[in-house]
Amino acid sequence: MASLRDQLGGLVYSTEHGKTCPGCRESIDHCRCEDPSEQARIASLDGIVRLRRETSGRKGKGVTTISGLPLSGTELKTLAKTLKKRCGTGGAVKDGIIEIQGDHRETLQQALTSLGYQVKFAGG
């Protein structure tokens, strides 16, 4: 692990290239730091999208999580945006998992099935 000085030092913005990646020191447009981990995550999936209702660690508030989507980070964000609009609630994308606030499993199943994904309910 690099020291804190090494992590904080270095070029952050260039008028020639714009923002730069702190990991590889390339411009954000040419950065490939996340590609190997994203490709490994996508390769490990079995092609089934899983919907689950979770409350743990959220002070009793329920969220619907969508995991198993074979999409990259930016594609996940755009899909999450459309699903949040469809449900009329908020949400987030964390570690390749889309979280939608509330229990919207039926609505999300219909939406994802219409997009061509094989959907299963997971959990209890």
TORBA-23860 format. One line per 2 residues: their letters; for each residue x, y, z of N, C-alpha, C. Coordinates in steps of 0.02 Angstrom, whole numbers. Layout:
A) X,Y,Z,X,Y,Z,X,Y,Z; ... .
//
This chain:
MA) 43,-59,0,0,0,0,44,61,0; 28,109,-42,66,170,-47,53,213,15 .
SL) 102,254,32,95,297,90,43,351,74; 21,384,127,-28,436,119,-1,493,77 .
RD) 62,508,84,93,562,44,91,543,-30; 106,480,-46,104,458,-116,32,459,-143 .
QL) -16,441,-101,-85,440,-123,-112,510,-136; -92,557,-94,-117,625,-101,-77,667,-150 .
GG) -15,648,-162,27,685,-208,12,668,-279; 35,710,-324,26,696,-395,-25,742,-427 .
LV) -29,736,-491,-72,778,-532,-145,759,-522; -187,808,-511,-258,796,-502,-298,822,-561 .
YS) -277,879,-588,-312,908,-644,-261,940,-691; -273,932,-755,-230,963,-805,-274,999,-855 .
TE) -254,1059,-874,-294,1096,-923,-291,1062,-991; -240,1020,-1002,-234,985,-1065,-279,923,-1068 .
HG) -282,885,-1013,-319,822,-1012,-381,823,-968; -390,872,-926,-446,871,-878,-427,833,-816 .
KT) -476,801,-785,-464,763,-724,-423,701,-739; -380,682,-691,-337,623,-699,-353,572,-645 .
CP) -344,509,-661,-355,455,-614,-297,453,-564; -311,449,-499,-257,446,-450,-219,379,-452 .
GC) -250,327,-477,-218,262,-479,-167,254,-533; -187,270,-595,-142,259,-652,-115,324,-681 .
RE) -136,381,-656,-113,447,-678,-130,461,-752; -180,427,-778,-206,441,-845,-267,485,-839 .
SI) -287,515,-895,-348,555,-893,-407,508,-880; -461,535,-852,-518,495,-834,-547,459,-895 .
DH) -544,489,-953,-570,458,-1014,-530,396,-1034; -465,395,-1018,-421,340,-1038,-403,293,-980 .
CR) -433,303,-922,-419,263,-863,-445,192,-872; -404,143,-853,-424,73,-857,-414,39,-790 .
CE) -414,76,-736,-403,47,-669,-458,-1,-649; -521,17,-662,-577,-24,-639,-595,-80,-688 .
DP) -570,-78,-748,-589,-128,-798,-574,-200,-777; -515,-216,-752,-503,-287,-733,-550,-311,-678 .
SE) -564,-269,-628,-608,-290,-575,-680,-295,-600; -701,-249,-643,-768,-252,-671,-777,-314,-715 .
QA) -726,-328,-756,-730,-387,-800,-731,-451,-759; -694,-453,-705,-694,-512,-662,-762,-521,-628 .
RI) -793,-466,-607,-859,-469,-576,-911,-493,-626; -909,-467,-686,-958,-486,-738,-948,-558,-759 .
AS) -885,-581,-763,-871,-650,-783,-895,-700,-731; -898,-680,-668,-917,-727,-615,-993,-734,-608 .
LD) -1032,-696,-647,-1105,-699,-641,-1133,-759,-680; -1191,-782,-658,-1222,-841,-690,-1279,-823,-737 .
GI) -1293,-760,-748,-1344,-739,-796,-1413,-731,-767; -1420,-739,-702,-1484,-731,-669,-1482,-669,-625 .
VR) -1531,-626,-634,-1537,-565,-594,-1578,-583,-532; -1553,-565,-473,-1586,-582,-411,-1613,-519,-377 .
LR) -1678,-523,-359,-1711,-469,-321,-1718,-492,-249; -1701,-448,-204,-1705,-465,-133,-1726,-404,-93 .
RE) -1766,-415,-42,-1785,-361,3,-1741,-367,65; -1708,-312,83,-1662,-313,140,-1678,-256,187 .
TS) -1668,-269,252,-1675,-217,303,-1614,-213,348; -1569,-262,344,-1513,-265,390,-1466,-206,379 .
GR) -1446,-174,433,-1399,-119,431,-1430,-54,407; -1497,-52,404,-1531,9,379,-1583,35,429 .
KG) -1575,17,492,-1619,39,546,-1692,23,532; -1704,-36,504,-1772,-59,492,-1803,-36,426 .
KG) -1769,9,392,-1794,33,327,-1781,-21,274; -1831,-37,236,-1823,-89,186,-1800,-62,118 .
VT) -1757,-98,86,-1736,-82,17,-1740,-145,-24; -1749,-136,-89,-1748,-192,-135,-1681,-190,-170 .
TI) -1643,-244,-167,-1577,-247,-199,-1582,-289,-262; -1546,-267,-313,-1544,-302,-377,-1471,-320,-389 .
SG) -1456,-384,-391,-1387,-406,-401,-1385,-454,-460; -1326,-463,-488,-1317,-511,-542,-1326,-480,-611 .
LP) -1327,-415,-616,-1334,-382,-681,-1266,-380,-716; -1262,-406,-777,-1197,-407,-813,-1184,-341,-848 .
LS) -1181,-286,-811,-1170,-220,-839,-1111,-186,-804; -1080,-139,-839,-1025,-101,-809,-1054,-48,-763 .
GT) -1010,-11,-730,-1031,39,-681,-1075,93,-709; -1058,121,-767,-1098,175,-796,-1165,149,-820 .
EL) -1165,88,-848,-1228,59,-871,-1274,43,-812; -1244,22,-756,-1284,9,-696,-1316,73,-671 .
KT) -1280,128,-673,-1307,192,-650,-1366,214,-693; -1360,206,-759,-1415,227,-802,-1476,181,-793 .
LA) -1464,116,-784,-1520,70,-771,-1552,86,-704; -1512,101,-654,-1538,118,-588,-1581,181,-592 .
KT) -1561,228,-632,-1599,290,-640,-1668,277,-669; -1670,235,-721,-1735,219,-751,-1779,179,-704 .
LK) -1749,132,-666,-1788,93,-618,-1814,136,-561; -1774,183,-538,-1796,228,-485,-1854,271,-509 .
KR) -1851,294,-571,-1906,333,-599,-1969,291,-604; -1961,229,-624,-2019,184,-631,-2053,172,-564 .
CG) -2012,165,-511,-2040,152,-445,-2059,216,-408; -2032,273,-430,-2048,336,-397,-2013,344,-331 .
TG) -1955,314,-323,-1918,318,-259,-1844,332,-273; -1806,337,-220,-1735,347,-226,-1698,282,-224 .
GA) -1632,286,-228,-1591,226,-225,-1519,242,-239; -1479,190,-246,-1407,199,-257,-1378,137,-290 .
VK) -1317,145,-315,-1279,88,-343,-1217,80,-299; -1209,22,-268,-1152,10,-225,-1122,-58,-242 .
DG) -1060,-60,-261,-1023,-122,-273,-1058,-169,-323; -1085,-140,-376,-1118,-180,-427,-1188,-203,-409 .
II) -1216,-176,-355,-1283,-194,-333,-1325,-130,-333; -1384,-134,-364,-1430,-77,-364,-1476,-83,-304 .
EI) -1482,-29,-266,-1526,-27,-208,-1582,23,-223; -1644,0,-219,-1703,42,-228,-1740,46,-162 .
QG) -1756,106,-139,-1789,115,-75,-1859,87,-77; -1877,48,-27,-1944,20,-22,-1948,-50,-51 .
DH) -2007,-80,-45,-2018,-147,-71,-2053,-142,-138; -2014,-147,-193,-2040,-141,-261,-2021,-202,-302 .
RE) -2022,-260,-272,-1999,-320,-307,-2041,-337,-368; -2107,-332,-362,-2151,-350,-418,-2141,-302,-477 .
TL) -2138,-238,-463,-2129,-188,-515,-2061,-197,-549; -2010,-209,-509,-1943,-217,-537,-1938,-282,-577 .
QQ) -1973,-334,-555,-1971,-396,-593,-2002,-386,-662; -2057,-351,-665,-2089,-338,-730,-2044,-296,-775 .
AL) -2012,-245,-746,-1969,-201,-785,-1908,-237,-811; -1877,-277,-769,-1816,-313,-790,-1832,-370,-839 .
TS) -1889,-403,-830,-1910,-455,-877,-1923,-425,-946; -1953,-365,-947,-1967,-333,-1011,-1902,-311,-1046 .
LG) -1848,-302,-1007,-1783,-286,-1036,-1745,-348,-1058; -1772,-407,-1045,-1741,-469,-1069,-1699,-506,-1018 .
YQ) -1703,-488,-955,-1664,-522,-903,-1704,-578,-873; -1670,-631,-851,-1702,-685,-814,-1699,-666,-740 .
VK) -1757,-659,-709,-1761,-631,-641,-1786,-684,-593; -1755,-687,-534,-1776,-731,-479,-1780,-690,-415 .
FA) -1828,-710,-372,-1830,-681,-306,-1783,-719,-261; -1744,-684,-222,-1696,-716,-176,-1715,-696,-105 .
GG) -1695,-736,-58,-1708,-721,12,-1777,-744,33; -1799,-720,91,-1862,-743,119,-1917,-699,110 .
//
